[in-house]
Amino acid sequence: MYKGEQSIGLVVIGKDEGERLKVCLRSAPSGVPIVYVDSGSEDGSVAFARSIGARVLELDKDQPFTAARARSEGFRELLLQFPYLPFVQFVDGDCEIETDWLAIGEAFLCAQGDYAAVCGRRRERYPEVSFYNRMCDEEWNTPVGDALACGGDALYRVSAFVDVGGFDPSVVAGEEPELCARLRRAGWRIHRLDAAMTVHDANMTRTYQWWMRSVRCGFGYAQVWWKTRSNGGPSIYGRQIASALFWTLGVTALAVTLAVSTTPWALLTAPAMWAAQLARLALRMGWRKGLHLLLGKVAETLGALRYARTVMRGREHGAILYK
């Protein structure tokens, strides 16, 4: 059981999550203070959150919506109301908190003073419904133990979170690894426990949803790589960016260069390399997943190019939604 009314506060973010938000908020233990941050919902989410006693913060629509911005403003609101909370749990509005998680996470942080954040197992609610839900479920199954980063659902030590300035509101995707990189630079550690934490409802049933999620990943890879590189610390997502660019622009450029310098037939170099890579991936993980992994490089490259265009235009980019 959760052991104190004011040791953990909850920041929940969402936009038009409907029944998923109701499940999420109802899964919070009694007595835990909740701030729900809404990014322009039109489905009654705000009214429901207020009806169960959550403090509601509606984001200003004149600024781009991002999950990082929602979490940052929610955290600030939570600390205004409960300034002495030692821990804060961030949860996405499409997730349900497992019954014992807050007590397990709190016990770990209380016992391990050099850890800034702890997370547990996130599992997909309906992996059997679609191929894309199953991919998400596999994505959540990460190794336990000390980690480089945690995901959107995690329990943070408030002092560590404040120490490094919290989430960067401008980050569109990958804001958690970017924050964890700053925490680790400051001497803090991150841990993943082999304990049930949340149940996620991706509700991803269409190829377009998967495509836009992959575009968002590419945008996040590029943005976070650039930010961590510019901040003077070890950059992250460099491998993912390099892989996406190589299998799209790199392979294409290689084929064109060979065709110009030798024979037009050299253009076939690109499809031959893609076919060979697909065959290799299919042997390792099955043709369907391998095909999506390869095509995902295209979506990630488009996301990275979108970030480059945003930088050149000097504008902030809002969230890239897939559902």
C-alpha positions as CSV (number, residue, x, y, z in Angstrom):
1,M,0.0,0.0,0.0
2,Y,1.0,3.6,-0.6
3,K,2.1,4.9,2.7
4,G,1.7,8.6,2.9
5,E,-0.6,11.3,1.6
6,Q,2.1,13.7,0.8
7,S,5.2,11.7,-0.2
8,I,4.2,11.2,-3.9
9,G,2.3,13.4,-6.3
10,L,1.0,12.4,-9.6
11,V,1.3,14.4,-12.9
12,V,-1.0,12.9,-15.6
13,I,-1.0,14.3,-19.2
14,G,-3.5,13.7,-21.9
15,K,-5.5,14.8,-24.9
16,D,-8.8,13.2,-25.8
17,E,-8.0,10.0,-24.1
18,G,-11.7,9.4,-23.1
19,E,-12.2,6.1,-21.2
20,R,-8.4,5.5,-21.0
21,L,-8.0,8.7,-18.9
22,K,-10.8,7.6,-16.6
23,V,-9.0,4.2,-16.0
24,C,-5.8,6.1,-15.5
25,L,-7.1,8.5,-12.9
26,R,-9.1,5.9,-11.1
27,S,-5.9,3.7,-10.7
28,A,-4.3,6.3,-8.5
29,P,-4.3,5.3,-4.8
30,S,-6.5,7.3,-2.5
31,G,-4.9,10.3,-1.0
32,V,-2.3,10.9,-3.8
33,P,-2.5,14.5,-5.0
34,I,-3.1,14.6,-8.8
35,V,-2.5,17.3,-11.4
36,Y,-4.1,16.5,-14.7
37,V,-2.6,18.5,-17.6
38,D,-4.8,18.8,-20.7
39,S,-3.7,19.6,-24.2
40,G,-6.9,20.8,-25.8
41,S,-9.2,17.9,-25.2
42,E,-12.8,18.0,-26.6
43,D,-14.1,14.8,-25.1
44,G,-15.0,15.8,-21.5
45,S,-11.6,14.8,-20.1
46,V,-11.3,18.1,-18.2
47,A,-14.7,17.8,-16.6
48,F,-14.1,14.2,-15.5
49,A,-10.7,15.0,-14.0
50,R,-12.3,17.8,-11.9
51,S,-15.2,15.5,-10.9
52,I,-12.8,13.1,-9.1
53,G,-10.9,15.8,-7.3
54,A,-7.8,16.2,-9.6
55,R,-6.4,19.6,-10.0
56,V,-6.7,20.5,-13.7
57,L,-4.3,22.6,-15.8
58,E,-5.4,23.4,-19.3
59,L,-2.4,24.4,-21.5
60,D,-2.4,27.7,-23.4
61,K,-3.3,26.9,-27.0
62,D,-1.1,29.7,-28.3
63,Q,2.0,27.7,-27.6
64,P,2.9,24.4,-29.2
65,F,1.7,21.3,-27.3
66,T,4.4,18.8,-26.3
67,A,4.4,16.0,-23.7
68,A,7.5,17.6,-22.2
69,R,5.7,21.0,-21.9
70,A,2.7,19.3,-20.3
71,R,4.8,17.5,-17.8
72,S,6.9,20.6,-16.9
73,E,3.8,22.7,-16.3
74,G,2.1,20.0,-14.4
75,F,5.1,19.5,-12.2
76,R,5.3,23.2,-11.5
77,E,1.6,23.3,-10.5
78,L,2.0,20.2,-8.3
79,L,4.9,21.8,-6.4
80,L,2.9,25.0,-6.0
81,Q,0.2,23.1,-4.1
82,F,2.5,20.6,-2.4
83,P,6.0,22.2,-2.1
84,Y,7.4,19.5,0.2
85,L,6.7,16.4,-1.9
86,P,9.9,14.3,-2.2
87,F,8.7,12.2,-5.2
88,V,6.6,12.8,-8.4
89,Q,5.2,10.1,-10.6
90,F,4.6,11.0,-14.3
91,V,2.0,9.0,-16.1
92,D,0.6,9.3,-19.6
93,G,-3.2,9.5,-19.7
94,D,-3.5,6.3,-21.7
95,C,-1.9,4.2,-18.9
96,E,-3.2,2.5,-15.8
97,I,-1.0,2.4,-12.7
98,E,-0.4,-1.0,-11.3
99,T,-1.7,-1.5,-7.8
100,D,1.6,-1.8,-5.9
101,W,3.9,0.3,-8.1
102,L,4.0,3.6,-6.1
103,A,5.0,1.8,-2.9
104,I,7.6,-0.3,-4.7
105,G,9.1,2.7,-6.5
106,E,9.1,4.9,-3.4
107,A,10.8,2.1,-1.3
108,F,13.6,1.9,-3.9
109,L,14.2,5.7,-4.0
110,C,14.1,5.9,-0.2
111,A,16.7,3.1,0.1
112,Q,18.9,4.3,-2.8
113,G,19.9,7.9,-2.4
114,D,22.0,8.2,-5.5
115,Y,19.1,7.4,-7.9
116,A,17.1,10.2,-9.5
117,A,14.4,8.1,-11.1
118,V,13.0,4.6,-11.1
119,C,10.6,2.8,-13.5
120,G,9.2,-0.7,-13.8
121,R,7.5,-2.9,-16.4
122,R,5.1,-1.3,-18.8
123,R,3.0,-3.7,-20.7
124,E,0.5,-3.2,-23.5
125,R,-3.2,-3.8,-22.7
126,Y,-4.3,-5.3,-25.9
127,P,-1.2,-6.8,-27.7
128,E,-3.4,-9.3,-29.5
129,V,-5.6,-6.7,-31.2
130,S,-3.0,-5.6,-33.8
131,F,0.5,-6.2,-35.1
132,Y,1.3,-2.6,-34.1
133,N,0.2,-3.1,-30.5
134,R,2.4,-6.2,-30.3
135,M,5.3,-4.2,-31.5
136,C,4.7,-1.7,-28.7
137,D,4.5,-4.5,-26.2
138,E,7.9,-5.7,-27.3
139,E,9.3,-2.2,-27.2
140,W,8.3,-1.8,-23.6
141,N,10.1,-5.0,-22.6
142,T,13.5,-3.5,-21.8
143,P,16.2,-4.9,-19.5
144,V,16.0,-4.4,-15.8
145,G,18.8,-2.9,-13.7
146,D,20.6,0.4,-14.1
147,A,19.5,2.1,-17.3
148,L,20.4,5.1,-19.4
149,A,16.9,6.4,-19.4
150,C,13.3,5.7,-18.5
151,G,10.1,6.3,-20.5
152,G,7.1,8.6,-20.0
153,D,5.9,6.7,-16.9
154,A,8.5,7.0,-14.1
155,L,8.9,8.0,-10.5
156,Y,11.4,10.9,-10.0
157,R,13.1,12.3,-6.9
158,V,11.9,15.9,-6.8
159,S,15.3,17.3,-5.7
160,A,17.1,15.7,-8.6
161,F,14.4,16.7,-11.1
162,V,14.6,20.4,-9.9
163,D,18.4,20.2,-9.8
164,V,18.7,19.7,-13.6
165,G,15.8,21.9,-14.6
166,G,13.2,19.1,-15.4
167,F,11.9,18.4,-18.9
168,D,12.9,20.6,-21.7
169,P,9.4,21.8,-22.9
170,S,10.6,22.3,-26.5
171,V,11.5,18.6,-27.0
172,V,8.9,16.9,-29.2
173,A,9.9,13.3,-28.6
174,G,12.6,11.6,-26.6
175,E,12.3,14.1,-23.7
176,E,12.8,11.4,-21.1
177,P,16.2,10.2,-22.5
178,E,17.3,13.9,-22.9
179,L,16.4,14.6,-19.2
180,C,18.0,11.4,-18.0
181,A,21.2,12.3,-19.9
182,R,21.3,15.6,-17.9
183,L,20.6,13.7,-14.7
184,R,23.4,11.2,-15.3
185,R,25.8,14.1,-16.2
186,A,24.9,15.6,-12.8
187,G,25.9,12.3,-11.1
188,W,22.5,10.8,-10.6
189,R,21.6,7.2,-11.6
190,I,18.5,5.7,-13.3
191,H,17.1,2.2,-12.5
192,R,14.5,-0.1,-14.0
193,L,12.9,-2.6,-11.6
194,D,11.4,-6.0,-12.5
195,A,8.0,-4.9,-11.1
196,A,4.7,-4.1,-12.8
197,M,4.4,-0.4,-13.2
198,T,1.7,0.6,-15.8
199,V,-0.6,-0.9,-18.4
200,H,-0.5,1.1,-21.7
201,D,-3.3,1.3,-24.3
202,A,-1.6,2.3,-27.6
203,N,-4.8,1.6,-29.6
204,M,-2.6,1.5,-32.7
205,T,-4.4,-0.5,-35.3
206,R,-3.6,1.3,-38.6
207,T,-0.5,1.6,-40.7
208,Y,-0.8,5.4,-40.8
209,Q,-0.6,5.5,-37.0
210,W,2.6,3.5,-37.0
211,W,4.0,5.7,-39.8
212,M,3.4,8.9,-37.9
213,R,4.8,7.5,-34.7
214,S,7.9,6.6,-36.6
215,V,8.1,10.1,-38.1
216,R,7.8,11.4,-34.5
217,C,10.7,9.1,-33.4
218,G,12.9,10.5,-36.2
219,F,12.1,14.0,-35.2
220,G,12.9,13.2,-31.6
221,Y,16.2,11.4,-32.5
222,A,17.4,14.4,-34.4
223,Q,16.3,17.0,-31.8
224,V,17.7,15.1,-28.8
225,W,20.9,14.2,-30.6
226,W,21.5,17.9,-31.5
227,K,20.6,19.1,-28.0
228,T,22.8,16.6,-26.1
229,R,25.6,17.3,-28.6
230,S,25.3,21.1,-28.2
231,N,25.2,20.9,-24.4
232,G,28.7,19.5,-24.3
233,G,27.9,16.1,-22.9
234,P,27.7,12.7,-24.6
235,S,25.2,12.8,-27.5
236,I,22.4,10.3,-27.6
237,Y,20.5,8.8,-30.6
238,G,23.5,9.3,-32.9
239,R,23.4,5.6,-33.9
240,Q,19.6,5.8,-34.7
241,I,20.1,8.9,-36.8
242,A,23.0,7.4,-38.7
243,S,21.1,4.2,-39.4
244,A,18.1,6.0,-40.7
245,L,20.1,8.4,-42.9
246,F,22.3,5.6,-44.2
247,W,19.4,3.3,-45.3
248,T,17.6,6.1,-47.1
249,L,19.7,9.0,-48.3
250,G,23.0,7.1,-48.0
251,V,22.1,4.1,-50.1
252,T,20.3,6.3,-52.6
253,A,23.3,8.6,-52.9
254,L,25.7,5.6,-53.3
255,A,23.6,4.2,-56.2
256,V,23.4,7.5,-58.0
257,T,27.1,8.1,-57.6
258,L,27.9,4.7,-59.0
259,A,25.5,5.2,-61.9
260,V,27.0,8.5,-62.9
261,S,30.6,7.2,-62.7
262,T,30.0,3.8,-64.2
263,T,26.8,2.6,-65.7
264,P,23.1,3.5,-65.3
265,W,22.6,-0.2,-64.2
266,A,24.4,0.8,-61.0
267,L,21.1,2.4,-59.9
268,L,20.1,-1.2,-59.0
269,T,22.6,-1.1,-56.2
270,A,20.0,0.6,-53.9
271,P,17.2,-1.9,-54.3
272,A,19.7,-4.7,-54.1
273,M,21.0,-3.4,-50.7
274,W,17.5,-2.9,-49.4
275,A,16.5,-6.4,-50.5
276,A,19.6,-7.9,-48.8
277,Q,18.9,-6.0,-45.6
278,L,15.2,-7.1,-45.6
279,A,16.3,-10.7,-46.1
280,R,18.7,-10.4,-43.1
281,L,16.1,-8.8,-40.9
282,A,13.4,-11.4,-42.0
283,L,15.7,-14.2,-40.9
284,R,16.2,-12.6,-37.5
285,M,12.7,-11.4,-36.7
286,G,10.3,-12.4,-39.4
287,W,9.5,-10.7,-42.7
288,R,6.7,-8.5,-41.5
289,K,8.6,-6.9,-38.6
290,G,11.7,-6.7,-40.7
291,L,9.8,-4.8,-43.5
292,H,8.4,-2.4,-40.9
293,L,11.8,-1.8,-39.4
294,L,13.3,-1.1,-42.9
295,L,10.4,1.2,-44.0
296,G,10.5,2.9,-40.6
297,K,13.9,4.2,-41.6
298,V,12.2,6.3,-44.3
299,A,9.7,7.7,-41.8
300,E,12.5,8.4,-39.3
301,T,14.5,10.2,-42.0
302,L,11.4,12.3,-42.8
303,G,11.1,13.2,-39.2
304,A,14.7,14.2,-38.9
305,L,14.4,16.4,-42.0
306,R,11.3,18.0,-40.5
307,Y,13.4,18.8,-37.4
308,A,16.1,20.3,-39.7
309,R,13.5,22.5,-41.4
310,T,12.1,23.6,-38.0
311,V,15.6,24.7,-37.0
312,M,16.3,26.6,-40.2
313,R,13.0,28.4,-39.9
314,G,13.7,29.2,-36.2
315,R,10.3,28.0,-35.1
316,E,9.1,25.7,-32.3
317,H,7.4,22.5,-33.3
318,G,4.3,21.0,-31.6
319,A,3.6,17.4,-30.8
320,I,3.4,14.9,-33.7
321,L,0.3,12.8,-33.0
322,Y,-0.4,9.3,-34.1
323,K,-3.8,8.7,-32.6
